[in-house]
Amino acid sequence: DFAFLVDRAVEADSIIRAARGADKNLIAQVELFDIYEGKGVPEGKKSVAIAVTIQPRDKTMTDQELEDLGQRIIGQVVAKTSGQLRG
């Protein structure tokens, strides 16, 4: 699961597409599960949370490979939306 802080105008679908684009062979599904605006989120921003289902076809992934894929997902979403990972 990942939560991103993005401008209010950013559509959730663009976050989903960006996350999928990190590795179309390994990422089976990306689902939106939360959008939050309110206390703790800066004015003009929203928090968008996604769940990513990873489904390797030919082998079990190592912890390092999973970490690398997570970083690629974050990088794609940040690059495409100018958002940031919400801590």
Secondary structure, 3 states (H helix, E strand, C coil): CEEEEEECCCCHHHHHHHHHCCCCCCEEEEEEEEEECCCCCCCCEEEEEEEEEECCCCCCCCHHHHHHHHHHHHHHHHHHHCCEECC
